[in-house]
Amino acid sequence: MNPQQPPPLPAQPPQPAYLNYKLPGPDPGPGGYEINYMIARTMSARRQIEWLRRSRSWRELDPRIWRARKVIGVGGNGIVGLWDYKGDNAKMPKHMAVKQGIDRNGMAWESRMLKILTGSGSNHIVKIYKSMYAAGGTGTMLGTDRLPFDYKGNYNKDYEVYRYYLEYCENGDLSSYSQSLYFNQTVLGLFAPEEYMWRIFTCLAKAILVLEQGTEDPNMGDPSHAYPIAHFDIKPQNGKLRYSAELVGIPCYSESRLIGRQYS
């Protein structure tokens, strides 16, 4: 073995049979649904599959051109899933994240902030494709995917869920990225160039500049951006990576607020 080379990583154990589980009957596409075992304690593999499968009944998303692939994350604020575009319109995004939750006010506010910032055209703001709308859940989870019926069996709008569609950032968040850098450094002896780190900070600075004045140009703000936006929740988990660390976007605006110019 070459002493300059790190030792090979141990082989992964064989995958259990349930990793290859597929629903019987019609499947939305080759390969079936992917199971996210990182969140299995919060949302079981069966519930993940059912939420993805039942999304074919959503009237707002055509299953012939949008194929559900996997659940990206789940928590107190809702479920986020990944959809792949299978149509022939070259202008459509190839992938899309769908967020679903029951916090009407919080999601409406976040949807509004994302819509305002998407109009800036900045690559450092996660874009929104469809603003929040209300719909009936499919019953895969008591909270974030509840059925819209009361105890008498009547449809009740107060029990609806809320969804909006977002740009998908395929390389995850800065928290996971920093963990991978730590592993590379401590286990493999590989160090990220300093320039790479500064590029990340540059991306974050440009995103914050958009929050402040509506554009990335430090010398010329957008006159239509009437109020600066204070995020209040910038952290590694809320920094999303697109193709590389050179394109970092900021989502998650449920805690953000419009502030007066005198405080910016």
C-alpha positions, -999 to +999 in steps of 0.1 A: +000+000+000+013+034-009+020+052+025+008+085+009-026+071+003-053+069+031-064+034+041-095+022+022-128+026+040-145-005+053-170-021+030-206-012+037-228-039+053-254-055+030-286-036+027-316-050+045-345-062+023-368-033+032-344-009+014-356-024-018-393-024-009-415-012-037-453-006-037-473-032-056-492-021-086-486+010-108-454+029-100-447+065-110-414+057-127-384+034-129-368+026-096-397+034-074-395+058-044-363+064-024-365+060+013-347+085+035-335+065+065-319+096+081-355+106+091-370+071+097-374+077+134-396+107+127-413+094+096-412+057+089-403+043+056-439+031+051-452+066+058-427+082+035-437+059+006-474+065+013-470+103+013-452+102-020-476+077-036-507+095-025-494+128-039-506+114-073-540+125-061-530+161-057-550+182-081-523+209-082-494+187-094-497+166-126-482+131-118-477+125-156-449+151-157-439+155-120-427+122-104-423+121-066-389+107-057-382+109-019-388+128+013-360+152+020-368+162+055-396+162+082-400+181+114-423+203+134-427+227+106-438+201+080-426+177+053-403+185+024-402+162-006-383+160-039-401+158-073-385+152-107-398+169-139-405+143-167-421+166-192-406+180-225-406+217-216-369+227-216-377+259-196-390+240-166-367+231-137-355+195-136-362+191-099-384+208-073-389+207-036-424+206-022-430+218+014-462+209+032-472+219+067-501+231+089-488+264+101-509+287+079-496+320+091-459+310+092-460+294+058-480+322+043-454+347+056-425+326+043-441+322+009-446+360+007-409+367+016-397+341-009-419+356-036-405+391-029-369+379-030-373+356-060-381+387-080-346+400-074-331+374-098-303+366-073-287+332-075-281+334-037-318+333-028-337+300-030-365+306-055-402+299-050-420+283-080-456+283-066-469+304-037-487+288-008-520+272-013-544+252+008-554+216+000-567+184+017-541+162+033-540+124+025-538+110+061-503+096+062-495+115+094-518+129+121-502+164+121-485+175+089-507+153+065-540+152+083-573+144+066-595+175+062-626+160+079-641+166+113-655+139+136-688+140+117-671+132+084-677+168+070-650+185+050-635+212+072-611+239+058-596+244+092-580+209+088-564+216+055-527+215+049-506+241+030-480+236+003-456+256-018-430+247-044-394+256-041-361+254-059-343+222-051-306+225-039-291+192-046-260+194-024-279+198+009-271+224+035-240+240+050-243+220+081-239+187+063-213+202+041-192+213+071-195+177+085-182+163+053-153+188+054-145+177+089-145+141+079-122+148+049-098+167+071-096+143+101-100+110+084-087+114+048-062+143+055-078+164+028-082+202+034-105+225+016-087+255+000-091+288+019-105+304-013-134+279-012-144+291+023-143+327+013-165+319-017-191+306+008-189+338+028-192+358-004-224+340-013-239+346+021-229+383+020-246+387-014-278+370-001-279+393+029-274+423+006-305+412-013-324+411+019-312+446+027-317+464-006-332+440-032-301+435-053-265+422-051-251+456-063-237+473-032-238+507-050-274+506-063-304+493-044-338+483-060-361+513-055-391+490-054-376+471-024-394+494+001-384+476+034-352+457+043-358+422+055-342+409+086-338+371+085-333+363+123-326+326+116-294+324+095-275+292+105-257+263+087-289+243+084-305+273+065-277+277+040-285+256+009-259+244-016-267+242-053-240+228-077-211+237-055-201+258-026-198+287-051-236+289-052-251+291-017-288+302-013-307+311+018-343+298+023-365+296+055-380+330+061-407+321+086-388+341+113-380+370+090-394+405+094-397+437+074-379+465+092-376+503+087-347+519+069-336+535+101-328+501+116-310+486+086 
